[in-house]
Amino acid sequence: MSERKVLNKYYPPDFDPSKIPKLKLPKDRQYVVRLMAPFNMRCKTCGEYIYKGKKFNARKETVQNEAYLGLPIFRFYIKCTRCLAEITFKTDPENTDYTMEHGATRNFQAEKLLEEEEKRVQKEREDEELNNPMKVLENRTKDSKLEMEVLENLQELKDLNQRQAHVDFEAMLRQHRLSEEERQKQEQEEDERETAALVEEARKRRLLEDSDSEEDAPASAPPRLALRPKPTAILDEAPKAKKKAESWERSVGTLGSRPQLSGLVVVKKADLGRSTQQGQVSPTPQGPARSGKAADSAAWTPGASSLSQLGAYSDSEDSSGSN
């Protein structure tokens, strides 16, 4: 039984490889390959953006009658991911890049355009120098001058780096912070001065207005300011109330004591006679009380004054208290 995995093949003694028929394939045959979009592009049909790195199942073919230094140029066919329109691009071995051919426009090719412009300028300069020797001298002078400027700038940068190597950035930040605080303090002082000046100006204007008003009306008395009550004013209220009560007692007298103005009260004789007659007719143990009632009735006569009534009331109480 033979082996399953065989590395050597058996060739019979009469094997002739020239007798094997060759497969004839067309030169423009297309192959299906898997590739990624080599650059950003936008579909011309629907405007869909296709970004670099997008994977496609593309068809590959060899471009006929085009080559660069013996290297073949290949063309790739892909389809838009939105509208399925066909997009083609081919290789560019001269610039080691790809060239958009049909169905889309290439985006973000500013770098490539810049390189092409530099190449064009360089080619024009070489053509001028080839036919004009004075142009060669001028270009050399410009190049030497530009090189000297570059060296000077480089030397300045080196000196600047050396100076910055010994710089204390903490001290610089601290100094900047102090200067910032001083500036804020100065601004605050200026604001305070301006505020004080405005207040002083307003006060002067008010004083001038007051003086003008006093000149216009000199007879009018200046308004008095309301006096604020003192905190100790409550301590003076008790002695004042006591003094008022004493002055009232000296002038009028109390209700329970003998009146000092009893001498000024004069009782009518008719009232006294009527009270004595009533006392003689009804000699009862309740005589003092009746005599007091009689005195009260005599005291509350319509013709008597309030002062005489007060004296009569005091006499009745004194009589009742002595009995």
Secondary structure, 3 states (H helix, E strand, C coil): CCCCCCCCCCCCCCCCHHHCCCCCCCCCCCEEEEEECCCCEEECCCCCEECCCCEEEEEEEEEEEEEECCEEEEEEEEECCCCCCEEEEEEECCCCEEEEEECEEECCCHHHHHHHHHHHHHHHHHHHHHHCHHHHHHHHHHHHHHHHHHHHHHHHHHHHHHHHHCCCHHHHHHHHHHHHHHHHHHHHHHHHHHHHHHHHHHHHHHHHHHHHHHHHCCCCCCCCCCCCCCCCHHHHHHHHHHHHHHHHHHHCCCCCCCCCCHHHCCCCHHHHHHHHHHHHHCCCCCHHHHHHHHHHHHHCCCCCCHHHHHHHHHHHHHHHHHC
